Amino acid sequence: MLLLLILHLVAALVAPLLVRWWGPRAFLALALAPAAAAGWAVAHTPAVRAGGTVVEAYPWIGQLGLDLAFRLTTLSWLMTLLVGGVGALVLVYCSRYFRVGSVGLARFAAVLVAFAGAMLGLVLADDLLLLYVCWELTTVFSYLLIGHSTERRSSRWAAAQALTVTTLGGLAMLVGVLILGHHAGSYRWSEITDGPLPGGAALTVAVVLILVGALSKSAILPFSSWLPAAMAAPTPVSAYLHAAAMVKAGVYLIALLAPVLATAVPWRPVVVTAGLATMLVGGWAALRQTDLKLLLAYGTVSQLGLLVVVTGAGTPDAALAGTAMLLAHALFKAALFLVVGVVDHTTGTRELGELSGLGRRAPVLFGVALLAAASMAGLPPLIGFVAKEAVFAAFTDRPLVLALLVLGTVLTVAYSARFLWGAFAVKDGVAPTGTGPAGAAMLLPPAVLAGAGLVTGVLAGPVGGLLGPYAQLFGTPGEQLALWHGLTPALGLSVLALGGGGLLFALRGPLVPVLARLRFPVSGSEGYEWVSRRFDLLAIEVTGATQRGSLPQFLGTILIVLVAVPGVALLVTRPWLTRIALWDTPLQVVVVLVVAVAAVLAVGARRRLTAMLLVGVTGYGSAMLFVLYGAPDLALTQFLVETATIAVFVLVLRRLPERFSARPLRSSRWVRRLVGLAAGVVFVGLTLTAAGARQAPPDSLAFPQLAVEQGHGRNVVNVTLVDIRAWDTMGELAVLVVAATGVASLVFQRSRTGPRPRRPRPRQPGGPRRTDRAVWLRGGSTLHERQRSIVFEVVTRLLFHTVVLFSLFLLFSGHNAPGGGFAGGLVASLALVVRYLAGGRYELAEAVPVGAGTVLGAGLAVAVGSGVVSLLAGGAVLESAKIDFSVPGLGASYLVTSLFFDVGVYLVVVGMALDILRSLGAEVDRHIEAAGGHSRGLLVDPDGERA
């Protein structure tokens, strides 16, 4: 199972490259990934038929007891077939649906395959936390797919609406999962089902929160509005995400949990009430639509309500009917969405009032649509008829629910007939619709899906045998799936629903005024927009009342609260150490005095640069304390961080006045100083309290031994970063990437990944161009003479490569000596800073001819990839392995695999520094030059003209 997910990941990574090579035909190759998942599920059919399970587990986060645990059961087998099979057909369909040169096609292909992998992980996950991770991945990928047409406001709005609704529901579900797992003692669903469930309020709260997540994902009232809006996505997305995959995630979760949680008090009332309301409201709304795609969208909402009722009922017959309907709905609804795509692709419209006579001009397409729509309406011998009869039979003991289900089916029949009539019938007064070629790649996928609906309907008995083990989790079903049960009440209700739906369609003319009047005063989209606007206004009001733009006011408020709450608590409890050693050596006192004097002088400094340098002295003093305490790694890192920080401050100070303003007034200075002094005292007290509060031995006492035995290194600090606490480092890398992206996005006004600036051709003022003269730095000639320093350029030219080599030495030696990827990356970053200061932004482009985003992405990919490789090798994620080898002439040596993780750290640090230099440095230079200034003294612009 893990290999299938990795296959999808690899396919998603190579998809952009394949699309650039082959264009839309690349989708044919990408279809192999979901097809492999479907084929794998088919291969395990015998085990599923026998009621067996297939289990895989890989170590993930051992400290938290989390594993990559996967489990194939009857339900997940069915969903794997749908996710893989429909996904492969949709990708084949895309090879013809999209045209060569379509905007964003490479990204679309990668995201669609990645979504298929995330959905596959969701249905195969046994651990509920892993299921949640995949759940949120599908949310993010669906956001990107719905918003594919970024130039259209409707696409962006629909994507944001889907993301907001499903993410909020997912967060509620996460809380419910945490409550359930905590009280059950495990997050493995297979273990929860075997043990006693928690009772009382905890179970009630967990069930309600989980249902909120499931209902929002499957667009059940009151969360339905995002699904019709999501029809702004390309039609293949609608056929896959909104018919066969994503919206089924909530239904799948309900079906997964129902064998255990259906007996909980809030389960059935919530599921049945919300499902029935959604079925009726969605069906009625479908009758009012004039756009074929919106008609199917509201029909999907309606049938999702039906699926939620049936799968959540918690009885054997309903469970069997629910899985049959799950299969039927995926087949006919995906086929119908693909049919709409063909209609739109060949005629240029989806409006019912503009289509006429298409059935005669496209008989094959009409035949496919007829089969799929007949299955949706519940006509024999299709699987939709079999599933509908099973649903009616499962609720014969609940008359009210059964009556509402029949009423919902009447609406389904009516809008199924409306779909066929609107798309293919000859209409009076409407000109025959012209059509273009569709191609086999567009006709084959819907034909296969519609044909599968016919085959599974005829083979209802064997299909029921495959789905039976899931129903047996609830007990023994009273009836099995069959195409013919005889003259039963369910058959009579089916006839009644078909007749009622046909009558409702026949009266469509007189019913138009009724349909126009019977609607909610406010649609779901309008309600969502109203709520969003109110939140925006509330945020503006709160921000206006609290965020006055005064940084001293913000900091003062924070520090006063710190002094008032923790400070008072410290005075009352006095928990600090009774015996305090003020220093170990007199040198520490000297360093502390220097730091204190620098801090006091920084407070009174009038020049910004002076204050910044004094603050830097406090940082260097802290590094000296690390040296005196025998922590060379920490000292090296602190020295480098402080130096890099000073460089960044210098870049920022260029856009600020040289001196501070006259404020604060003298009358308030002493108040500020007292607040600062009190905050410092409280911080000292908190530090002493934290040092004296420890009762158990610290975990770090075992780190030296672990570093040698498991990390295979003697530098405890670096081994801790790349092995013992590698997950913490991974999180910090993600934070660095986000921070760099945030800084750049605040400054850049054009693409960060575009072509690097061309170096200007040098020219001396008033003299001829000279391009053959040897220069120390190629970008130096672009600077104004008053800004150039030949000595600085010479020193930079001589030392740059040496510094870079030293950074690599720190990288490769850090496992056993002071250094590592972080320190090495900082040294390389400082080398880039020097290169930029000596030669300007064009020299920086000469030094690093790739984008900062590329370096950041490569670093994060290397770090994550090293963890995946260790997992594939049979170890835990990010677990180090020692590789012994012999080098001729040097003797025996070894390589620790965590070095690759350290390389990722190195690249991320360099990428972050490069991003800051190109935003706060080079891009700010460009802004100043555009305004007529000469911050870096640029002599000529990229076109060779004076700046």
N, C-alpha and C positions, 0 to 999 in steps of 0.2 A: 504493500500500500504506500509506503514511504517512497518507493521508487517511482510510483505513478505520479505522486506530487512533485518529485524532483523533475520528472519528465515534463510536466506542465511548466515548472519554473524555467527549465532550460529552453523550452519552446517559446515562452514569453520573452526571454532575454534575447533570443536570436530572431524573433519575429520582425523587429524593425529592419534588420539587415536583409532578411529574406524578402521583405516587401520592397526594399530599395532595389534589389536585384531582379525580382520576378514580377513586381507589381501585384495586382489582385490575385494572380495565380498562386502566390505564396500561401493563401488560405488553404489550398488543397494539401500542402505539406503540413501545415499547422493542425489540420483536422486529424492527423494521426495521433496526437496526444489524447484528446477525449475519446477517440475510437479505441485506443489501447485500454482505456479505463472500462469502456463498455465490453470489450473483448475479455478483459480480465474477469468482469462480473459474470459473463456467460460461462467462462471456464469453471467458475465456482457454483454453477447452478445445481449440480448434484448434492453438494453439501447443504445448500439452502433448502432444497426440496426435502431433505431429511431432517430439517430443523436444526442443523448444526450452525456453528459460528466459526469464523476465521479471525484470529487475534494476532496482532503484532504490537510490540511495545519496545521503545528505545529510550534510554536515559536522556533526560532533558535538563531539569534543574533539580539535582539531587537533594540540595539543602531544603527545598520546599516540598519534596516528595512528588514532584511533577514529572511525568513521562510523556513522550509522544506515543500515546496509546490509541490504537485503532482497532475497530471491531466491525466485522461484516455480519449482519443478521439479515433476516428476510426483508425488513423495512429498508435498511441501508443498501441492500442488494438492488431493490427496486429503484431507489433513488439514484444509485450509481449508474444503472442502465439508462435512466432518463437523462441525467446530467451528461454522461458520456455520449450516448447515442444521439440525443437531440443536439448536443453541442457539436458533434462531428458534422451532422447534416447542416447545421446553421453555418459553420465555417465553409463548407462546400458551397452553400448558397451565396456566401459573401464573395466568392471568387468571381461571380458574374454580376452580383448586385452593384458592387463598386466599380467605378471606372478608373482607368489608368490616370494617375496624377491627382487622385482625390486628396483633398487637404487633410492632413492628420491621419492618413491611412495606416502608417507604420505604428503610430502610437495606439490607434484603435485596435489593430491586430494583437499587439502585445497585451493590452489591457483585457481584451476579450478572452484570450487564452489564460491569462492569470486569473480572471474571474472563474473560469471553468475549474482551475486547480483549487481555488479557495472553496468553491462550492463542493468539490469532491472531498476536500479535507473536512468540511462541515458535516457531511453525511456519514463519513467513516469514523469520526472522532468518538472515542469512548470516554475520554476525559472531558468533563463539562467546561473546564477552563480553556482547553484546546479548541473545543467547539465554539466558545465565545470569540477566541482569536480569529478563527476562520469566518465567523459570523460578521465581525467588524471589517474583515478584509473584503467580504462581498459587498458590504455597504460602501466602502471607499471605491472599489472598482466600479460598482454600479453608478456612483456619482460621476466618475470620469466617462463612463459610456453614455449615460443620459445627456451629459453636457458636451458630447462630442462636437457638435456644431457651435463652437465657442463664439462665433460672430453673431449668433441669434440670441436675443435676450430671453426668448421663451425657453430655449434649451438651458441656459444658465439658471434661470429661475426654477425650472422643473428639477434640475440636478440639485440645487440647494435645498429645495423643499423635500425631496426624497432623502437627502443626507440628514437633514435636521430631524425629520420625523423618525426615521429608522435608527438614527444614532441615539436619540433620547430614549427610545424604546429599548435599544440595546444596553444602555447604561442601567436602566431599571432592571432588565433581565440579569445583568451582571451582579447587582446587589442580591437579587433573589437566589442566584446560583451560589453566591458566597454564603448566604444564610443556610441554604439547604446542605451544601457540602460541609460546612462547619458543624452543624448539628448531626449530620449523618456520619461524620468521621471520615469521609472520602469524597473526592470529586469524580471518581470513576463511576459511571452510570451502572456498569455491570456489578459493581460492589454495592452500590446503594440499593439496587433491586433485591439483593440477597440479604440485606440486613434490615433491622427494624427502622421505620421512619420516625423522625421527630414528630412530636405532637404539639398541640396547643397553638399559641399565637405565632410561633416561629414558622411553622409549616404554612399557616394561612397567609402570612405576609410573603413568604417565599413563593407560594403558588401564584398569588396575585401579581407580583412583580415579574415573574417569568412569563405569565400570560400577557402582560403588557408588552413585553418584548416580542413575543410570538405574534400577537395580533397586529402590532405596528408593522412588522416585517411582511405580513401577508395582507396588508391593506384592509383590515377589518375595521368597521366603524368603532370608534370615531376617528380612525387613522386612515381612511380610505382615499382622501383627496390626492395623495401624492401619486397614486398609480395612474389615473387618467392623465395627469399632467406629465408623467414620464413618457407619454407617447410622443413627445418631442424628440425622443431618441430615434436613431435609424431603425428601420423595421426588423432587421436581424436581431437587434438588441431586444426589441419587444417580444419577438418569438421565443427567445431563449430566456432572458431574465424574467419577463413578466408573464410567461405562460408555463415554462417547464422547469425553471431553476429558482431564481431568487425568491419570488413570492411563495414558492413552495417551502421555503426554509421554515417559516412560521408553522405551516401545516405539519411539516416533518417533525418539528420539535414537539408539537402537541401530540402527534401520534407516538413519538418516542416515549414521552413521559406519561401518557395516559394509562398504561398498564399498572402504574404505581400510584400516580397522583389523582386519578379520576375519582377516587373515593374521598378526596379532601373536600371540605365543606364548600369553598367558593368555586371549585372547578366547573362543575356542570352548569350552574346558573350563569356564570360569566360566558362560558363557551357557547352554550345553546342560545342565549339571548342575543349576544353580539353577532353570532353566525347567522341566525335567522333574519335579524334586522338588516344585515349586510346583503343577504341573498335577495330580499324583497326590494330594498332600495336600489341596489345595483341593477337588478333586472328591469325595474321600471325606468331607470335612467337610460338604460341601453335602448329602449324603444324610442327615446326622444332624439337620438343622435343621427346626424346626417353624414358624418364622416365614418367611413368603414372601420378605420383603426380605433376611433373612439368608441364605436359600437362594441367592438371586441373588448376594448379596455373595460368598459362598464360591465360587460358580460363576464369578464374575468373576475372582477370584484364580486359579482353576484355568486359565481361558482366557488370562489374561495370561501365565501360565507358558508356555502353548502358543505365544503370539505371540512371546515372547522367544526361544524355541528356533528358530522358523521364520525370523524376521527377522534373527536373529543368526547363522544358519548360514553365510552368505557364499557361496551358490551361486545361479546364475540361476533355477533352478526353485523353490528355497526363497524367493527374493526375490519372485517373482511370486505364489506361494502366500501369502506373508506379507502382502502388500498386499491380496490378495483377502480373507483372513481378517480383516485390520484393518477393512475396509469391512463385512464381514458381521457382525462382533461389535458394532460400533457400532450397526448398524441393529436387530438383534434384541435386544441387551441393553438399549438405551435404551427400546425399545418395551415390553419386559417390566417394567422398573422403573415406567414410566408406567402400565402395567396394574395393577401392585400399588398404585399411588397411587389409582387409580379404585376398586379393591376396598376399600381402607382407607377412602376417602372416603365410599363409599356404604353400607358394612356396619359400619364402626367396628372392624374387626378384621383382622389379617393371619395369625392362627393357623390352621394347617391343620386342627386338630381342631375348630375352631369354625365352619368354612365348609362348607356343604353345599347342593347344588342350585343354585349360582350360575350354572352354564352354561345352565340352562333359563330363569332369570329375566333374564339379561343375555346373550342370544345374540350380539349384535354384539361385545361385549367378549370373549366366549369365542372368536369367530372370529378376532379380532385376536391374542389370546394364542396360539391354535393355530398361526397362521402363524409368529409370532415364535419360539415354542418348537420348532416343526418345523425352522426354520432353525438354531436352536442345536443341535438333535440331529443335523442333517445329512441331512434328508430332501429328495429332489428334488421339485420343480424349483427350490428356493430357493437363494439365494447361499451359505448355509451349507454345503449339499451340494457345490457347486462348489469352494469353498475347501477343504473337508475332503479331497476327492479330490485336489486339487492338492498338499496337504500330504503325503498318503500317497505320491503319486508322486514327490515331491521327495526322499524318504528311503528309497527302495527299495534303495539301495546301502549303507545303514547299518542292518542288521537289528535291533540292540539298541535303537537310538533309535526305530525304526519300531514295534517291539513295545510299547514304553512309550507311544508316541503313541496306538496303538490301544487300549491299556488305559485311558488317560486319556479317550479318546472314548467308551468303554463307560460310564465314570462320568458323562460329560456326557449321554449318552442317558438314563441312569437318573434323574438329577436333573431333566432336562427333563420326563420323564413324571411324576415326583413333583410337580413344580410344577403341571402341568395338573390332575392328580388332586386335589391338595390344595386348589387354588383353586376348581375348578368341578365336581367330581364329586359325586354323591349318595352320602352316607356313612350306613351303617346306624347307628342309634342317635343320630344328630345331627339336631337340628331344622333344617328349611330356613332358610337365612339370609335375613333381610329386607334389602331394598336400597332405596336412595333414588335420586333423579335424579342423573345424572352430567353431562349437558350436552354439546353438540357440541364445545365448546372443550377438553374433557378426552378425548373419544373420538377426535377427529380426529388429533392428533399421533401417538399410538401406531399408529393405523390407517395413516397415511402412511408411517411407518417400516417397519411390517410389510409393507405393499404394496410399498415400495421393495425389500425383500428378495426378494420374488417377481419383480418386474420385472427386477432386476439378475441374478437367477438365470437367467431365460429368455434374457436378453441377455448371457450370459456371454462370448460371443465378442467383441462390441464393448467390453465392460468390460475384457477382457484386453488388447485393443488400446490402450486408454487407459493401462493400468498397465504395459504392456510396456517403455516407455523406462526405467523404473526398474530392471527386471530386467536390461536390457541393459548396465547399469553393471558387472555381474558377468560378462557373457558372453552367449551366445545360449541362451535357454531351450530345453529339449528338447521341451516340450509347451506348448500354449497353453490358456488357460481355455476350457472347453466344458462344456455340460450332459451330453453323451454322448461318451465316448471309446471305446465298445465294451466288450467283455468283457476288462477289464484287471485286473491284481492289485489296483490301488487300489479298483476297484469291489468286488472280493471282500472286501477288508478293510473297506469301508464296510458291506457286508451283515453281516459278522461283528460289527462294532461295534454295529450296530443290534440284531442278535439278542441279543448279550451284554447290552446295556443293557436291552432289554426283559425278558430273563430276570431280571436283577438287580432290576428294579422289581417283577416278578411275585412274587419271593421276599421282598418287603419285610417281610412279617410274621415269618417265621422268622429274618430277618437282624437284627431289632431288637436282640436280646441281643449279637450279634456287633458291630454298630455301636456299641453302648454300651461294649464292652470294648476295641475297637481304636481307641484314641485316645492322644494324647500325654499323659504324666503331668501336664504343665503346658501350658496353652494359651498362645498368643502374647500375649494381653492380660495374663494372669497373669505371664508372664515380663517383659513390659514394666513392669508395676506393681512387680514385685520389684526390677528394676534401678533404677527411679526411686526406690524407697524406700531402697535401699542408697546411692544417690548423695546423697539428702537426709540420711541418717544420717552419711555421711562428711563432708558439708559442715558438719553440726552439730559433729562432733568436731573438725574442723580449725579451725572458727571459735572453738569454745570454747578450743582450745589456743593460738591466736594472737591472737584479738581479745579482749583483756582489758578493753576499754572505757576505756583510759587514752590520751588523745590525746597527752600528752607522751611516753609510751612509744613510740607509733607514730612520731611525728615524730623522736624520738631515734634509733630504729632506722634510719629512712631516712637521716638525716643522717650517722650513723656509717658506714653502708655507703658513702655518697657520699665521705666523707673517706678511708675505707680503700681503696677501689678506684680511682676516678679520681684522688684526691689522691696516692696512692702512684705511680700511673702518671705524673702530672705531675712529681713529684720526680725520677723516674728518667730521663724523656726530656727534661724542660725545653724544651718546644717553643714557649714564648711568645716574644713579640717581643723582639728585642735592644735596640731603641730605643723608649722609651715617652715620649710627651708627657703630662705630668701634667695640664696645663690649657692652654686657649687664651686665656682672659681671667681676671683675678683674681676677677671676679664668680662664676665657676664654683666657685672655692674657697669663697667665702662660702656659696653654696647647699649645697655638699656638707657643710660644717661644720654648718649648720642641720639637714640631714637626719640626720647622724650623731648630733648631740646629741638630737634627737627620738627616734631609735631607741633610744639608751641609756636615756633617761628612760622610754620606753614599757616597757622590760624591768622597770624597778623600780617602776612605777606600781602602787598598791594598789586604785584605783578603776577599774572597767571602762570607764566613760565617758571618764575621763582617758586611759587607754591607747589607746582607740579614736581620740580626737582627735589624740594624738601620732602614731599610725600614719598618720592622715590628713595630718599635716604632712609626713611622708616622701613621700607621694604627690604633694602639691602641690609639694614640692621637685623631684621628678622632672619635673613639668610645667615648672617654671622652667628646668631644664636644656634641655628641648626648645626653650623660647623663646630661650635664649642661643645655641643651635646653629642658629637660624633655621628651625625647623619649627613654624610656627603651627598647622597642622592637628593634628599630634600633641599639641601643648600644649593646644589647645582640648579635644580628646577626653579627655586625661588629667585636666584640671580637672573636666570634667563627670562622668567616671566616678568620680573620687574623691569628688565631692559626692554623687552618687547612692549610692555605697557607704556613706558616712557616714549617710545617711538610712536605708538598710536596716539598718545596725548599730543605729541608735537604736530602730528597731522591734523588733529582736530582743532588745536589752538590757532591754526592759520586763519580760520573763519571766525575767530572771536576777537574782541578788543584786547589790546595789550594789557590793560589794567582792569582790575575789578571796578565795579561801580562804587559810588560813594556809600551805598547802603551795604550793611544795615546801619541805621543811625546809632550814635553813641549810646543813647538811652536804652537800646535793646541789646547791645553787644554783651553786656554783663549777664543778661538773662540767657542768652544763647550759650555763653561760656559755662554758666552754672548747669544748664541742661546737659551740655556735653560732659562736664565733669561728673555729674551724677550718673549719666549713662555709663561712663567708663568705670566708675566704682561698681555699678551693678554687674557689668560684664566680668569684672574681676571676681566678684562674689559668685557668679554663676560658674565661672571656670573652676574655682576652688571647690564648689559644691559638686560639679561633675566629676572632679578628680577624686573626691572623698566618698562619693555615693556608691562606687562599685563594691559589690559584695562577692560575686563569683569571679573566679580567675578569668582574665580576658582570653578570647579565642586566639588572639595574636601570639600568645605564648607558644602555640604549636606551629606557627608559620615558618620559623627557621628550619624545622625538621621537614615540614611538608614541602618547602621550597626545594630541598635537596632530593627528597625521595620521590616526589610526584612531579614537581616542576623542573627537576634536573638543572637547577641553577643555584648559585650561592648569593646572588643579590636579592635579598628577601623583598625589598621594596618593589623591584621590577617584576619579579616572579609573582608577587601578589597581584600586580596590576594585570598581567597577561594570562594568569592561570588560576590562582586561588580565588581571586575576586574578579574574574574576567567579565562576569555579567555586569558588575558595576561599571567597569570600564566601557563595556559596550553601550550602556545607557549614557555615559558621559560623552562618548563619541557622537551619539545621536544628538545630544544637546549642543555639541560644538557645531555640527552641521546645520542645525536649525538656527543657532545664533549667527553663524556666518551668513546664512541665507537671509535672515532678518535684517542684519546690518546692511547688506548689499541692496536689499529691496527698498530700504529707506533712502538710499542715495542714488541708485541707478535709475536712469530714465530710458534706457535702451537695453537690448539683450546682453546678458552677461556671457552668453555662449556663442556670440557671433564672431566674425573674424577679428583677429587682433589688429591694433592700429598699425598702419604701414609707417616705417621709419622715414621721416622727412629727408630729402636730399639736402646736405649741408650747404650753406651759402654764407659767406661773410658779408656784413653790411657794406654796400657800395662796391663790392668786388665781384669778380666772376665766380661761378660755381666751380668747386673743386671736389671731385668725387674720388680722385685717385690717391688722396693724402691718407697716410696711415694714422689711425686714431686709437687711443687707449680704450675708450668706450664708444661704441657706435652711436649710442643715443646722446652722447655728451654734446655733440655739435648742434643739437636742437635747442639747447639751453641758451639763454642770454649770457653774454660774456660776464656780466657782473655776478651771475649766479654760478659760474663754473669755478672749479678748483682743480687745476691740473694735478696737484699733489694728491688730492682725494681720488681723482680718477685713476692715477697710477697705482696707488695703494689698493684700491678696489680691484683693479685688473689683476694685481699680483696675489691678493689674498682670497678672492672670492672662491676659487676652486679648492683652495686649501681648507677654507671653512666648511665648504660642502662635504669634502672628504672627511673632515673631523666629525661632522654630523653623522655621516654614515658609520664612522668608527664607534661613536656613542651608541648608534642603533644596534650594531652587531655585537658589541661587547657588553651591552647592558644586562645580559642575563647573569653575568658573573662579576661584573664590575659596575661602578657608578655610570649611569647613562640610561639607555632605553629609547624606545620610539618617541616618547613625549619630549625628552630632553633633546634628542637628535633633531626632531622636527622643529623645535624652537631655535636651535642653532642654525639650521638651514633657513628658517624664516628670517632670522636676523641678517643672514647673508643677503637675502632678497631685499631687506630694508636698506642695507648699505648700497646695494646696486641701484635701487630706486633713487635714494638721496643723491647719489653721485651722478646719475645720468638721466633722471626723469622717467616719465611714464613709458616712453618708447624704449628706453633701456630695459625697463622691467619686462616689456613684451619680448625683447630679444632674449632675456634670461629664461623666461618661462613661456614658450610659444603655444601653450594650451590654456583652456579656460579653467578658472578656479572651480567651477562646478564639476568639471571632469575629474580634477584631482580629488575633490571631496568624495565624489561618487566612487572613484576607484578605491580610495582608502576604506570607505565603509564596506564596499563589496569584498575587498580582500579580508577585512576583519570578520565579516559574516561568513565568507566562504571558508575560512580556516575552521570555524566552528562546525560547519556542515560536513567538511571533510573528516573531521575527527568523529562525527556521528556515523558517517558511512563506514569508517574503519572499525566500528564496533565499540567505540568509547562514548563517553558523555560529550555533550556539546562543549566546545572550547577546551576539551581535555588535552593536555600536552602528551606527546610521545617522543621518545628519544630514538634517533636513527644513527647507528654507529656506522662509520665508514673509514676507509684508509686512503690517504692521499700520498702518492709516490713522492718520496723525498721529505715529507713532513711527518709521516707516521699516522698513527691512529687518531681519529677525531670523531666528533659527533655533532648532530644537528638536532635542535629541539623545535618541534613544530610550532610552538607558541611564537617563534620568531616571525612567522608570517602574520600573526595577529599584531605583533609589534610593528611590522611594516605598514599595516593598515593604520595604526595609530600615527605613525610618522607622516603618512600621506594626508591624513585628515588635518593634522596640525599645520602642515605646509599649505594645504588648500585653504584653511581658514585664514592664515596670514596673507596668502595671495589675494583672497577675496577682500580682506580689509584694506590691503594696499591699493587694490584696483578700485575700491569704492571711496574710502576716505582719502586716498592718495590720488591715483590717476584720474578717477572720475571727478573728484572735486577740482583737480587741475583743469579739466576740460570745462567744467562749469564756470570757473573763474575766467578762463580765456575767452569763453563765449560772451562773458559780460564785459570784456575789454581789459581784464587785469592780466598780470604776469606773475602768478604765484610761483611757478617753477621757471620763470624766465624763458618761456618758449620763443625761439627766434623765428621759426618757420613752421607752418602747419603741414599736414600730410600731403598736401598738393603743391608744396614748395613755395607758398606765398607767405608774406610776413604776417605774424600773428598780432 
